[in-house]
Amino acid sequence: MPKISSPTQAYAAPAFSDRLGSGQTLALVLAAYFVIQVIVRFVLPHGLELDESEQVYLSQWLLAGYGAQPPFYNWLQHGAIQIFGISIITLSGMKALMLFLSYIFYYLAARQVLEDKRLAVVAALGLLTIPQVSFEAQRDLSHTVAAIFGACLFLFTLLRVISRPTLEAFLLFGIAIGIGGITKYNFAVLPVAAGLAVLMDRDMRRTMLSWKLIPAGVLALAIVAPHALWLVDNFSDASQSTLKKLGGDDAGLIGGIASGLGSLTIGFFSFTALTLIIFAAVYREHLKAIFSAHSRWTRLVGRILVLSLALIVLMILFAGFENVRDRWLTPLLLATPLYLALKVDAAKIPVEVSFKRLWGVAIVIMVLIPAALALRANMGRINGNYGYVNIPFAALSKTVAEKAAGADTVVVASDRQLAGNLHFSLPEQPVAVEPPPPGLKNRPLADFDRVVFVWRTKDGSMPVAFDKEFSGYLLEQGITTAPQDIAIVGYPYQWGRPMDQYRFGYAVMDLPR
């Protein structure tokens, strides 16, 4: 005899799937997740990662440019520190807020073009399946976080302009392009690819080629203009590091192209493989239908992805790019989960089963990532391999504070990470680095009574002699005075084994007046 469901049972499943597909549910879960991430970072040792320390060091100035990366994240972090002060909560809270807003804009972007609005949650949860977004960006990589935010905002405004081409939508589109342009330089590939993709569709082309594009362009130019003008004057300093990373060994034309295409292939699959595998598992019964389904929106987003990769190939062929890292592709391939959700929508696949599966995967990821970050900070106790968070910068800062007391003192550090950690622990203490950010000159030491020089080696081995580390700096400043107090000191790692120590060097020099 067949089993008959009661009316209550019949409506239970749709109601449950509606809750899983609710934007409110998504926002609440993501908010809780990022609050947990902030709490985990607060509990971990307070040694700063590379990008965290650089943000703290550079927060001493509000500049149109800071070096190899555009200034958008620096500006936001500078403002947050000015308002809330320097703390782990300020640093991790800014990153968490940026990532949370990225997911929300991604959800809103998908919701505008999906027939089944619940699938917008599928698209947003798909971001969690991208390691460069869910783990690497959470661990460090401040400017990548900015690029993720810029790309999500851009996708939202692009799809809004095409679906609802009001003046307001175009102005938001211009703002998004401007913001994206000062997040990371590789973001520029995304609007170019999107523009070409739109031009390939007659109806979309007619919508976009409107007079409203002119004020949007003016807004975009106004946002990027301060940094663009700075970039003209400091192009060598800004591009040297990036070109060095993208370039490679002198392997010749064929070897360089092969290396570039190989790194692009590896980067593409390392970025998309997990997402493709998870979506294939979630929709395993419907793969054939999804693969063959298409709509105007799948064509648009698919073209953006393909054209982005094609533009990178052109850079490899004609600009000498030999080392395309996966995280460099982040803003360009971020639309992958959206594309897959659009394919599911076009195939008219029921969402009920997929919701349970994908939410299950998402919850597992949300548990694993904070656990992995906490485990990473404890690895030194197990195998002696310590991360940046374990380095005893706080202990060094106490020594530096003692040496700086009683005089108008400036601290000169050997690198930005060291400088950022010292400024984090001693926020009222001026901290300088040789060389300073592009466009700035070294602080004139004649303005101070005392200098405390601090240096180290990145692997924690014995630091080199004081003269070797700072001879060029002293020569430039015209200083001939010898330091009165030079020492090599070692402190135990945070969350480390008692016998393991990290070494620093410091030298104290009182300046004649």
C-alpha positions as CSV (number, residue, x, y, z in Angstrom):
1,M,0.0,0.0,0.0
2,P,1.5,3.4,-0.9
3,K,2.5,5.7,1.8
4,I,0.4,8.9,2.0
5,S,2.0,12.1,3.3
6,S,0.0,14.4,5.5
7,P,-0.5,18.0,4.4
8,T,1.9,19.0,7.1
9,Q,4.6,16.7,5.8
10,A,3.9,17.8,2.2
11,Y,4.7,21.4,3.1
12,A,7.5,20.7,5.5
13,A,10.2,20.1,2.9
14,P,9.5,23.2,0.7
15,A,9.4,25.3,3.9
16,F,12.8,23.9,5.0
17,S,14.3,24.4,1.6
18,D,13.0,28.0,1.5
19,R,14.8,28.7,4.8
20,L,18.0,27.2,3.4
21,G,17.6,29.4,0.3
22,S,16.9,32.5,2.3
23,G,19.2,35.4,2.1
24,Q,18.5,36.2,5.7
25,T,19.7,32.7,6.7
26,L,22.8,33.1,4.6
27,A,23.6,36.5,6.2
28,L,23.1,35.3,9.7
29,V,25.3,32.2,9.2
30,L,28.0,34.2,7.5
31,A,28.0,36.9,10.2
32,A,28.3,34.2,12.9
33,Y,31.1,32.6,11.0
34,F,33.2,35.8,10.6
35,V,32.6,36.7,14.2
36,I,34.1,33.3,15.1
37,Q,37.0,34.0,12.8
38,V,37.7,37.3,14.6
39,I,37.5,35.6,18.0
40,V,39.9,32.8,16.8
41,R,42.4,35.4,15.6
42,F,42.1,37.3,19.0
43,V,42.8,34.1,20.9
44,L,45.8,33.1,18.8
45,P,49.2,34.7,19.5
46,H,49.4,38.4,18.5
47,G,52.4,38.2,16.3
48,L,51.3,39.8,13.0
49,E,51.3,38.1,9.6
50,L,53.1,39.7,6.8
51,D,50.2,41.7,5.4
52,E,48.9,42.5,8.9
53,S,52.2,44.0,9.9
54,E,52.5,45.9,6.7
55,Q,49.1,47.4,7.2
56,V,50.0,48.6,10.7
57,Y,53.3,50.0,9.6
58,L,51.8,51.9,6.6
59,S,48.8,53.1,8.8
60,Q,51.2,55.9,10.0
61,W,50.5,57.8,6.8
62,L,47.6,58.5,4.5
63,L,49.1,58.4,1.0
64,A,48.0,58.1,-2.6
65,G,50.1,55.1,-3.0
66,Y,52.3,52.8,-0.9
67,G,54.3,50.6,-3.2
68,A,53.5,47.4,-5.2
69,Q,49.8,47.3,-4.3
70,P,47.0,49.9,-4.8
71,P,45.9,51.7,-1.7
72,F,42.2,50.8,-1.2
73,Y,42.7,48.4,1.6
74,N,45.4,50.7,3.2
75,W,43.0,53.6,3.2
76,L,40.3,51.5,4.9
77,Q,42.7,50.1,7.4
78,H,44.1,53.6,8.1
79,G,40.6,54.9,8.8
80,A,39.7,52.0,11.0
81,I,42.9,52.4,13.1
82,Q,42.3,56.2,13.4
83,I,38.8,55.5,14.7
84,F,39.3,52.3,16.8
85,G,43.0,52.3,17.5
86,I,45.5,49.5,16.7
87,S,44.4,46.1,17.9
88,I,43.9,42.6,16.6
89,I,40.2,43.2,16.6
90,T,40.6,46.2,14.3
91,L,42.8,44.3,11.9
92,S,40.8,41.0,11.8
93,G,37.5,42.9,12.1
94,M,38.3,44.9,8.9
95,K,39.2,41.8,7.0
96,A,36.1,39.9,8.3
97,L,33.8,42.8,7.3
98,M,35.3,43.0,3.8
99,L,34.8,39.3,3.3
100,F,31.3,39.3,4.7
101,L,30.3,42.1,2.4
102,S,31.9,40.3,-0.5
103,Y,29.6,37.3,0.1
104,I,26.6,39.5,0.4
105,F,27.3,41.4,-2.9
106,Y,28.0,38.1,-4.6
107,Y,24.6,36.8,-3.3
108,L,22.9,40.0,-4.6
109,A,24.6,39.7,-7.9
110,A,23.3,36.2,-8.4
111,R,19.8,37.0,-7.2
112,Q,19.4,39.6,-9.9
113,V,19.8,37.1,-12.8
114,L,18.6,33.7,-11.4
115,E,15.0,32.6,-12.0
116,D,15.0,30.5,-8.8
117,K,16.2,33.1,-6.3
118,R,17.1,30.4,-3.8
119,L,20.0,29.4,-6.0
120,A,21.7,32.7,-5.1
121,V,22.6,31.1,-1.8
122,V,24.2,28.2,-3.8
123,A,26.3,30.7,-5.7
124,A,27.4,32.5,-2.5
125,L,28.2,29.3,-0.6
126,G,30.2,28.3,-3.7
127,L,32.8,31.0,-2.7
128,L,33.6,28.9,0.4
129,T,34.7,26.1,-1.9
130,I,37.5,28.2,-3.4
131,P,40.6,27.8,-1.1
132,Q,42.0,31.2,-2.2
133,V,38.8,32.9,-0.9
134,S,37.9,30.8,2.1
135,F,41.3,30.0,3.6
136,E,44.2,32.0,2.0
137,A,42.3,35.3,2.2
138,Q,41.3,34.6,5.8
139,R,44.9,33.7,6.8
140,D,46.5,36.8,5.3
141,L,46.6,38.5,1.9
142,S,44.9,41.9,2.7
143,H,45.0,43.2,-0.9
144,T,43.5,39.9,-2.2
145,V,40.6,40.5,0.3
146,A,40.2,43.9,-1.3
147,A,40.3,42.4,-4.8
148,I,37.6,39.9,-3.8
149,F,35.4,42.7,-2.5
150,G,36.0,44.7,-5.6
151,A,35.2,41.8,-7.9
152,C,32.0,40.9,-6.1
153,L,30.9,44.5,-6.1
154,F,31.7,44.8,-9.8
155,L,29.7,41.6,-10.7
156,F,26.7,42.9,-8.7
157,T,26.7,46.3,-10.4
158,L,27.4,44.9,-13.9
159,L,24.4,42.5,-13.7
160,R,22.3,45.3,-12.2
161,V,23.1,47.6,-15.1
162,I,22.2,44.9,-17.7
163,S,19.0,43.8,-15.9
164,R,17.9,47.3,-14.7
165,P,19.7,50.0,-16.7
166,T,18.8,53.0,-14.5
167,L,21.1,56.0,-14.0
168,E,21.6,54.9,-10.4
169,A,22.7,51.5,-11.6
170,F,25.2,53.0,-14.0
171,L,26.6,55.3,-11.3
172,L,27.1,52.3,-8.9
173,F,28.8,50.5,-11.8
174,G,31.2,53.4,-12.2
175,I,31.9,53.4,-8.5
176,A,32.5,49.6,-8.6
177,I,35.0,50.0,-11.4
178,G,36.8,52.8,-9.6
179,I,37.1,50.9,-6.3
180,G,38.1,47.7,-8.1
181,G,40.9,49.6,-9.9
182,I,42.5,50.5,-6.6
183,T,42.2,47.1,-5.0
184,K,44.8,45.1,-7.1
185,Y,46.2,45.9,-10.5
186,N,45.1,42.6,-12.0
187,F,41.5,43.6,-11.4
188,A,41.7,45.7,-14.6
189,V,41.5,42.5,-16.6
190,L,37.9,41.8,-15.3
191,P,36.1,44.9,-16.6
192,V,37.9,44.6,-19.9
193,A,36.8,40.9,-20.2
194,A,33.3,41.9,-19.1
195,G,33.1,44.7,-21.6
196,L,34.1,42.4,-24.5
197,A,31.6,39.8,-23.3
198,V,28.8,42.4,-23.3
199,L,29.7,43.6,-26.8
200,M,29.3,40.1,-28.1
201,D,25.5,40.1,-27.1
202,R,23.4,42.5,-29.2
203,D,20.7,43.2,-26.5
204,M,23.3,43.7,-23.8
205,R,25.4,45.8,-26.1
206,R,22.5,48.1,-26.8
207,T,21.8,48.4,-23.0
208,M,25.4,49.2,-22.0
209,L,26.2,51.7,-24.8
210,S,24.1,54.4,-23.3
211,W,24.8,58.0,-22.4
212,K,24.6,56.9,-18.8
213,L,28.0,55.2,-19.3
214,I,29.6,58.7,-19.4
215,P,28.9,59.8,-15.8
216,A,29.8,56.3,-14.7
217,G,33.1,56.6,-16.4
218,V,33.7,60.0,-14.8
219,L,33.0,58.5,-11.4
220,A,35.4,55.7,-12.0
221,L,38.1,58.1,-13.1
222,A,37.6,60.3,-10.1
223,I,38.1,57.4,-7.8
224,V,41.3,56.1,-9.4
225,A,42.8,59.5,-10.3
226,P,44.7,60.2,-7.0
227,H,46.5,56.8,-7.2
228,A,46.9,57.0,-11.0
229,L,48.7,60.3,-10.7
230,W,50.9,58.9,-7.9
231,L,51.6,55.8,-10.1
232,V,52.9,58.0,-12.9
233,D,55.5,59.4,-10.6
234,N,56.4,56.2,-8.9
235,F,55.8,53.5,-11.6
236,S,59.2,51.9,-11.2
237,D,58.8,51.4,-7.4
238,A,55.2,50.2,-7.8
239,S,55.8,47.8,-10.7
240,Q,59.2,46.3,-9.8
241,S,57.9,43.8,-7.3
242,T,54.9,42.7,-9.3
243,L,56.8,42.3,-12.5
244,K,59.5,40.3,-10.7
245,K,56.8,37.9,-9.4
246,L,55.1,37.6,-12.8
247,G,58.4,37.2,-14.6
248,G,60.7,34.3,-14.3
249,D,64.1,33.0,-15.1
250,D,65.6,33.9,-18.5
251,A,64.4,30.8,-20.2
252,G,64.1,32.2,-23.7
253,L,61.0,32.9,-25.7
254,I,59.6,29.4,-26.0
255,G,60.6,28.4,-22.5
256,G,59.0,31.5,-21.0
257,I,55.8,31.0,-22.9
258,A,55.7,27.3,-21.8
259,S,56.4,28.3,-18.2
260,G,53.6,31.0,-18.3
261,L,51.0,28.7,-19.9
262,G,52.0,25.9,-17.5
263,S,51.6,28.2,-14.4
264,L,48.3,29.5,-15.8
265,T,47.0,25.9,-16.1
266,I,48.1,25.0,-12.6
267,G,46.7,28.2,-11.2
268,F,43.3,27.7,-13.0
269,F,42.8,24.2,-11.7
270,S,44.1,25.0,-8.2
271,F,41.5,27.8,-8.1
272,T,38.5,25.9,-9.6
273,A,39.1,22.2,-9.1
274,L,37.6,21.9,-5.6
275,T,34.6,24.0,-6.6
276,L,34.0,21.9,-9.7
277,I,34.4,18.6,-7.7
278,I,32.0,19.7,-5.0
279,F,29.3,21.0,-7.4
280,A,29.6,17.8,-9.4
281,A,29.1,15.7,-6.3
282,V,26.1,17.9,-5.1
283,Y,24.4,17.6,-8.5
284,R,25.7,14.2,-9.5
285,E,22.3,13.0,-10.7
286,H,21.9,15.9,-13.1
287,L,25.3,16.5,-14.6
288,K,24.3,15.9,-18.2
289,A,21.3,18.3,-18.0
290,I,23.4,21.0,-16.3
291,F,26.3,20.6,-18.8
292,S,24.0,21.2,-21.8
293,A,21.8,23.9,-20.3
294,H,22.4,27.5,-21.1
295,S,20.8,31.0,-21.0
296,R,21.8,34.5,-21.8
297,W,23.3,34.8,-18.4
298,T,25.4,31.6,-18.6
299,R,26.7,32.9,-21.9
300,L,27.6,36.2,-20.4
301,V,29.4,34.9,-17.3
302,G,31.0,32.1,-19.3
303,R,32.4,34.6,-21.8
304,I,33.7,36.7,-19.0
305,L,35.6,33.7,-17.5
306,V,37.0,32.6,-20.9
307,L,37.9,36.1,-22.0
308,S,39.7,36.8,-18.7
309,L,41.8,33.7,-19.3
310,A,42.4,34.7,-22.9
311,L,43.7,38.1,-21.9
312,I,46.1,36.4,-19.5
313,V,47.3,34.2,-22.3
314,L,48.0,37.3,-24.4
315,M,50.0,38.7,-21.5
316,I,52.0,35.5,-21.4
317,L,52.6,35.6,-25.2
318,F,53.4,39.3,-25.6
319,A,54.2,40.8,-22.1
320,G,56.6,38.1,-20.8
321,F,54.4,36.8,-17.9
322,E,56.0,33.5,-16.9
323,N,54.6,33.0,-13.4
324,V,50.8,33.3,-13.0
325,R,49.9,32.5,-9.4
326,D,46.5,31.1,-8.5
327,R,45.8,34.0,-6.1
328,W,46.6,36.4,-9.0
329,L,43.6,34.9,-10.8
330,T,41.2,35.4,-7.8
331,P,39.2,38.5,-9.1
332,L,39.1,37.0,-12.6
333,L,37.8,33.5,-11.8
334,L,35.6,34.6,-8.9
335,A,32.5,34.2,-11.1
336,T,32.9,30.4,-11.3
337,P,30.3,29.5,-8.6
338,L,27.9,32.0,-10.1
339,Y,28.4,30.4,-13.5
340,L,27.7,27.0,-12.1
341,A,24.6,28.3,-10.3
342,L,23.3,29.8,-13.5
343,K,23.8,26.5,-15.3
344,V,21.8,24.7,-12.6
345,D,19.1,27.4,-12.9
346,A,19.0,27.0,-16.7
347,A,18.6,23.2,-16.3
348,K,15.6,23.7,-14.0
349,I,17.0,21.3,-11.4
350,P,15.0,21.0,-8.1
351,V,17.0,22.7,-5.4
352,E,15.8,20.8,-2.3
353,V,18.4,18.0,-2.2
354,S,21.2,20.2,-3.4
355,F,20.6,22.7,-0.6
356,K,21.1,20.0,2.1
357,R,24.3,18.7,0.5
358,L,25.8,22.1,-0.2
359,W,25.0,23.5,3.2
360,G,26.5,20.4,4.7
361,V,29.7,21.0,2.8
362,A,29.7,24.7,3.7
363,I,29.3,24.0,7.5
364,V,32.2,21.5,7.3
365,I,34.3,24.2,5.7
366,M,33.3,26.8,8.2
367,V,34.4,24.4,11.0
368,L,37.6,23.3,9.4
369,I,39.1,26.7,8.5
370,P,39.1,28.2,12.0
371,A,40.4,24.8,13.3
372,A,43.1,24.8,10.7
373,L,44.2,28.3,11.6
374,A,44.3,27.4,15.3
375,L,46.2,24.2,14.6
376,R,48.7,26.1,12.4
377,A,49.6,28.3,15.4
378,N,50.2,25.2,17.5
379,M,52.5,23.4,15.1
380,G,55.6,24.8,16.7
381,R,54.9,22.8,19.8
382,I,54.7,19.6,17.8
383,N,57.4,19.9,15.1
384,G,59.3,23.1,15.8
385,N,58.0,24.8,12.7
386,Y,56.7,28.2,13.8
387,G,54.5,30.7,11.9
388,Y,54.7,34.5,11.9
389,V,52.1,34.7,14.7
390,N,54.5,32.8,17.0
391,I,57.4,35.2,16.7
392,P,57.9,37.0,20.0
393,F,57.6,40.5,18.7
394,A,55.8,41.6,21.9
395,A,58.7,40.6,24.1
396,L,61.1,42.5,21.8
397,S,58.8,45.5,22.0
398,K,59.1,45.7,25.8
399,T,62.9,45.8,25.5
400,V,62.6,48.5,22.8
401,A,60.3,50.5,25.0
402,E,62.8,50.4,27.8
403,K,65.6,51.5,25.5
404,A,63.5,54.3,24.1
405,A,62.3,55.7,27.4
406,G,63.5,59.1,28.6
407,A,64.2,60.6,25.2
408,D,62.5,61.7,22.0
409,T,63.2,58.4,20.2
410,V,62.6,57.0,16.8
411,V,62.8,53.3,16.1
412,V,64.4,52.2,12.8
413,A,63.6,48.6,11.8
414,S,65.2,46.4,9.2
415,D,62.0,45.4,7.5
416,R,58.3,46.2,7.3
417,Q,57.0,43.2,9.2
418,L,59.3,44.0,12.1
419,A,58.3,47.6,11.9
420,G,54.6,46.8,11.9
421,N,54.8,44.5,14.9
422,L,56.8,47.1,16.8
423,H,54.3,49.9,16.0
424,F,51.5,47.5,16.9
425,S,52.9,47.1,20.4
426,L,54.1,50.7,20.7
427,P,51.5,52.7,18.8
428,E,52.7,56.1,20.1
429,Q,56.3,55.3,19.1
430,P,57.4,56.5,15.6
431,V,58.8,53.6,13.6
432,A,60.7,53.9,10.3
433,V,62.1,51.4,7.8
434,E,64.8,51.7,5.2
435,P,63.7,52.3,2.5
436,P,60.5,54.3,3.3
437,P,57.3,54.0,1.2
438,P,57.7,55.4,-2.3
439,G,57.3,59.1,-2.4
440,L,58.4,59.6,1.2
441,K,61.9,60.5,2.4
442,N,63.6,58.9,5.4
443,R,62.7,60.6,8.7
444,P,65.5,63.1,9.5
445,L,67.1,61.7,12.6
446,A,68.2,65.2,13.6
447,D,64.6,65.7,14.8
448,F,65.2,63.1,17.5
449,D,67.4,62.7,20.6
450,R,67.8,58.9,20.3
451,V,67.6,56.1,17.7
452,V,66.9,52.5,18.5
453,F,67.9,50.3,15.6
454,V,66.2,46.9,15.5
455,W,66.9,44.0,13.1
456,R,66.7,40.2,12.7
457,T,66.8,37.5,10.1
458,K,63.6,36.1,8.8
459,D,64.5,32.5,9.7
460,G,65.4,33.4,13.3
461,S,69.1,32.7,12.9
462,M,71.8,35.0,14.4
463,P,71.3,38.5,13.0
464,V,74.2,40.1,11.1
465,A,76.3,42.8,12.5
466,F,74.8,46.3,13.1
467,D,77.1,48.0,10.5
468,K,76.2,45.5,7.8
469,E,72.5,46.0,8.3
470,F,72.4,49.8,8.6
471,S,75.6,51.2,7.1
472,G,73.8,52.6,4.0
473,Y,71.1,54.2,6.2
474,L,73.7,55.8,8.5
475,L,75.7,57.1,5.5
476,E,72.6,58.7,3.9
477,Q,71.7,60.3,7.2
478,G,75.3,61.6,7.7
479,I,75.7,59.9,11.1
480,T,79.1,59.1,12.4
481,T,78.2,58.5,16.0
482,A,78.8,55.0,17.3
483,P,75.9,53.2,19.1
484,Q,76.3,53.1,22.8
485,D,74.5,49.8,23.4
486,I,74.5,46.9,21.0
487,A,73.0,43.5,21.8
488,I,71.7,40.2,20.3
489,V,68.7,39.0,22.2
490,G,66.6,35.9,22.1
491,Y,63.0,35.3,23.3
492,P,60.9,32.1,23.5
493,Y,58.3,31.7,20.7
494,Q,54.7,32.4,21.6
495,W,52.9,29.1,22.0
496,G,56.3,27.4,21.5
497,R,58.6,25.0,23.3
498,P,60.6,26.7,26.0
499,M,64.0,25.8,24.5
500,D,63.1,27.3,21.1
501,Q,64.0,31.0,20.7
502,Y,63.9,33.7,18.1
503,R,66.8,36.2,17.9
504,F,66.8,39.9,17.3
505,G,69.5,42.6,17.3
506,Y,69.2,46.1,18.6
507,A,71.5,49.1,18.9
508,V,70.8,52.3,20.9
509,M,72.4,55.6,19.7
510,D,72.1,58.9,21.5
511,L,72.4,61.7,18.9
512,P,74.3,64.9,19.6
513,R,72.2,68.1,19.7
